[in-house]
Amino acid sequence: MVFGLGKKKFEFSCQSIGMNCGFAVKKASSEEELLEILKVHAKVAHNLSNIPEDTLNKIKENIKKV
């Protein structure tokens, strides 16, 4: 028996919400993991201490399950 087979993965790219940024997250195991990765990216690459609520909503709307 193979566990995890067919489990959805989560993906997101900054470009999907109109950002001029080539960063993308692929194969995150959960939406929560993806959002944690994006928080670090936002801080390091865009000097944001937190992601604004409207941007966070756009991100959540554009997360793809693959």
N, CA and C atoms as an extended XYZ file, in Angstrom:
198
Properties=species:S:1:pos:R:3:atomname:S:1:resname:S:1:resid:I:1 pbc="F F F"
N         0.844       -1.170        0.000 N   MET     1
C         0.000        0.000        0.000 CA  MET     1
C         0.894        1.240        0.000 C   MET     1
N         0.509        2.233       -0.803 N   VAL     2
C         1.266        3.479       -0.902 CA  VAL     2
C         0.450        4.588       -0.254 C   VAL     2
N         1.036        5.220        0.747 N   PHE     3
C         0.355        6.327        1.423 CA  PHE     3
C         0.711        7.639        0.743 C   PHE     3
N        -0.226        8.568        0.761 N   GLY     4
C         0.030        9.884        0.187 CA  GLY     4
C        -0.198        9.941       -1.307 C   GLY     4
N        -0.462        8.803       -1.921 N   LEU     5
C        -0.704        8.783       -3.347 CA  LEU     5
C        -1.995        9.535       -3.654 C   LEU     5
N        -1.935       10.450       -4.569 N   GLY     6
C        -3.115       11.204       -4.943 CA  GLY     6
C        -3.405       12.400       -4.049 C   GLY     6
N        -2.552       12.645       -3.050 N   LYS     7
C        -2.752       13.816       -2.194 CA  LYS     7
C        -2.511       15.086       -2.994 C   LYS     7
N        -3.384       16.042       -2.812 N   LYS     8
C        -3.254       17.321       -3.509 CA  LYS     8
C        -2.080       18.105       -2.943 C   LYS     8
N        -1.420       18.814       -3.814 N   LYS     9
C        -0.363       19.741       -3.438 CA  LYS     9
C        -0.848       21.147       -3.773 C   LYS     9
N        -0.230       22.139       -3.166 N   PHE    10
C        -0.666       23.519       -3.311 CA  PHE    10
C         0.424       24.342       -3.993 C   PHE    10
N        -0.002       25.198       -4.932 N   GLU    11
C         0.933       26.033       -5.675 CA  GLU    11
C         0.423       27.469       -5.734 C   GLU    11
N         1.370       28.387       -5.846 N   PHE    12
C         1.029       29.808       -5.978 CA  PHE    12
C         2.205       30.529       -6.618 C   PHE    12
N         1.899       31.509       -7.470 N   SER    13
C         2.950       32.382       -7.997 CA  SER    13
C         2.530       33.835       -7.772 C   SER    13
N         3.482       34.671       -7.445 N   CYS    14
C         3.199       36.089       -7.215 CA  CYS    14
C         2.587       36.723       -8.457 C   CYS    14
N         3.009       36.273       -9.637 N   GLN    15
C         2.483       36.830      -10.879 CA  GLN    15
C         0.982       36.595      -11.026 C   GLN    15
N         0.447       35.560      -10.380 N   SER    16
C        -0.980       35.259      -10.512 CA  SER    16
C        -1.869       36.339       -9.887 C   SER    16
N        -1.278       37.185       -9.040 N   ILE    17
C        -2.051       38.299       -8.466 CA  ILE    17
C        -1.534       39.646       -8.966 C   ILE    17
N        -0.801       39.615      -10.074 N   GLY    18
C        -0.366       40.843      -10.717 CA  GLY    18
C         0.929       41.438      -10.200 C   GLY    18
N         1.650       40.694       -9.379 N   MET    19
C         2.924       41.206       -8.863 CA  MET    19
C         4.006       41.035       -9.931 C   MET    19
N         4.915       41.981       -9.998 N   ASN    20
C         6.057       41.884      -10.896 CA  ASN    20
C         7.166       41.128      -10.162 C   ASN    20
N         6.918       39.835       -9.971 N   CYS    21
C         7.810       39.004       -9.162 CA  CYS    21
C         7.735       37.577       -9.704 C   CYS    21
N         8.870       36.962       -9.903 N   GLY    22
C         8.911       35.608      -10.460 CA  GLY    22
C         8.854       34.500       -9.438 C   GLY    22
N         8.611       34.838       -8.174 N   PHE    23
C         8.607       33.830       -7.116 CA  PHE    23
C         7.371       32.940       -7.225 C   PHE    23
N         7.572       31.642       -6.981 N   ALA    24
C         6.464       30.697       -6.982 CA  ALA    24
C         6.720       29.612       -5.935 C   ALA    24
N         5.651       29.144       -5.344 N   VAL    25
C         5.709       28.014       -4.417 CA  VAL    25
C         5.057       26.847       -5.127 C   VAL    25
N         5.735       25.712       -5.144 N   LYS    26
C         5.191       24.509       -5.773 CA  LYS    26
C         5.290       23.344       -4.806 C   LYS    26
N         4.303       22.495       -4.846 N   LYS    27
C         4.281       21.250       -4.079 CA  LYS    27
C         4.245       21.446       -2.571 C   LYS    27
N         3.643       22.542       -2.100 N   ALA    28
C         3.448       22.697       -0.653 CA  ALA    28
C         2.427       21.645       -0.224 C   ALA    28
N         2.609       21.083        0.957 N   SER    29
C         1.728       19.998        1.397 CA  SER    29
C         0.402       20.501        1.951 C   SER    29
N         0.318       21.807        2.271 N   SER    30
C        -0.928       22.367        2.787 CA  SER    30
C        -0.970       23.856        2.464 C   SER    30
N        -2.173       24.423        2.547 N   GLU    31
C        -2.311       25.861        2.349 CA  GLU    31
C        -1.541       26.608        3.433 C   GLU    31
N        -1.555       26.086        4.635 N   GLU    32
C        -0.844       26.724        5.751 CA  GLU    32
C         0.656       26.766        5.489 C   GLU    32
N         1.213       25.657        4.987 N   GLU    33
C         2.640       25.627        4.675 CA  GLU    33
C         2.964       26.651        3.590 C   GLU    33
N         2.129       26.718        2.561 N   LEU    34
C         2.332       27.668        1.476 CA  LEU    34
C         2.326       29.100        2.006 C   LEU    34
N         1.369       29.425        2.863 N   LEU    35
C         1.280       30.783        3.408 CA  LEU    35
C         2.484       31.131        4.284 C   LEU    35
N         3.000       30.170        5.022 N   GLU    36
C         4.204       30.426        5.837 CA  GLU    36
C         5.402       30.728        4.941 C   GLU    36
N         5.531       29.991        3.840 N   ILE    37
C         6.617       30.247        2.883 CA  ILE    37
C         6.466       31.651        2.300 C   ILE    37
N         5.235       32.023        1.960 N   LEU    38
C         5.001       33.357        1.391 CA  LEU    38
C         5.287       34.471        2.386 C   LEU    38
N         5.013       34.245        3.661 N   LYS    39
C         5.318       35.267        4.677 CA  LYS    39
C         6.815       35.548        4.720 C   LYS    39
N         7.623       34.498        4.644 N   VAL    40
C         9.079       34.666        4.650 CA  VAL    40
C         9.513       35.387        3.371 C   VAL    40
N         8.959       34.973        2.243 N   HIS    41
C         9.298       35.615        0.963 CA  HIS    41
C         8.939       37.102        0.994 C   HIS    41
N         7.748       37.430        1.484 N   ALA    42
C         7.307       38.828        1.535 CA  ALA    42
C         8.261       39.681        2.371 C   ALA    42
N         8.737       39.116        3.465 N   LYS    43
C         9.647       39.853        4.349 CA  LYS    43
C        11.015       40.042        3.699 C   LYS    43
N        11.555       38.964        3.150 N   VAL    44
C        12.913       39.004        2.600 CA  VAL    44
C        12.972       39.760        1.265 C   VAL    44
N        12.050       39.452        0.359 N   ALA    45
C        12.127       40.012       -0.994 CA  ALA    45
C        11.428       41.365       -1.143 C   ALA    45
N        10.390       41.597       -0.333 N   HIS    46
C         9.587       42.806       -0.516 CA  HIS    46
C         9.568       43.717        0.715 C   HIS    46
N        10.363       43.356        1.739 N   ASN    47
C        10.490       44.155        2.955 CA  ASN    47
C         9.137       44.400        3.638 C   ASN    47
N         8.260       43.397        3.599 N   LEU    48
C         6.949       43.490        4.254 CA  LEU    48
C         6.979       42.696        5.555 C   LEU    48
N         6.692       43.348        6.650 N   SER    49
C         6.668       42.638        7.931 CA  SER    49
C         5.427       41.763        8.055 C   SER    49
N         4.371       42.126        7.325 N   ASN    50
C         3.192       41.263        7.230 CA  ASN    50
C         2.528       41.496        5.876 C   ASN    50
N         1.716       40.544        5.463 N   ILE    51
C         1.036       40.637        4.174 CA  ILE    51
C        -0.297       41.355        4.403 C   ILE    51
N        -0.556       42.454        3.685 N   PRO    52
C        -1.825       43.179        3.861 CA  PRO    52
C        -3.030       42.264        3.618 C   PRO    52
N        -4.099       42.523        4.334 N   GLU    53
C        -5.301       41.674        4.283 CA  GLU    53
C        -5.850       41.515        2.863 C   GLU    53
N        -5.908       42.602        2.097 N   ASP    54
C        -6.437       42.496        0.730 CA  ASP    54
C        -5.548       41.630       -0.151 C   ASP    54
N        -4.238       41.729        0.040 N   THR    55
C        -3.301       40.890       -0.709 CA  THR    55
C        -3.428       39.438       -0.276 C   THR    55
N        -3.568       39.213        1.013 N   LEU    56
C        -3.740       37.854        1.531 CA  LEU    56
C        -4.995       37.208        0.945 C   LEU    56
N        -6.071       37.972        0.821 N   ASN    57
C        -7.297       37.452        0.215 CA  ASN    57
C        -7.075       37.077       -1.247 C   ASN    57
N        -6.338       37.921       -1.988 N   LYS    58
C        -6.014       37.615       -3.387 CA  LYS    58
C        -5.176       36.343       -3.481 C   LYS    58
N        -4.211       36.222       -2.575 N   ILE    59
C        -3.364       35.026       -2.562 CA  ILE    59
C        -4.224       33.782       -2.375 C   ILE    59
N        -5.090       33.813       -1.362 N   LYS    60
C        -5.930       32.644       -1.072 CA  LYS    60
C        -6.833       32.285       -2.244 C   LYS    60
N        -7.321       33.292       -2.968 N   GLU    61
C        -8.176       33.055       -4.138 CA  GLU    61
C        -7.398       32.437       -5.305 C   GLU    61
N        -6.080       32.609       -5.313 N   ASN    62
C        -5.263       32.152       -6.436 CA  ASN    62
C        -4.373       30.960       -6.129 C   ASN    62
N        -4.528       30.360       -4.969 N   ILE    63
C        -3.793       29.133       -4.650 CA  ILE    63
C        -4.387       28.014       -5.484 C   ILE    63
N        -3.522       27.266       -6.138 N   LYS    64
C        -3.979       26.160       -6.977 CA  LYS    64
C        -3.712       24.830       -6.268 C   LYS    64
N        -4.693       23.948       -6.345 N   LYS    65
C        -4.517       22.581       -5.843 CA  LYS    65
C        -4.222       21.695       -7.041 C   LYS    65
N        -3.081       21.028       -6.993 N   VAL    66
C        -2.670       20.188       -8.133 CA  VAL    66
C        -2.401       18.754       -7.717 C   VAL    66
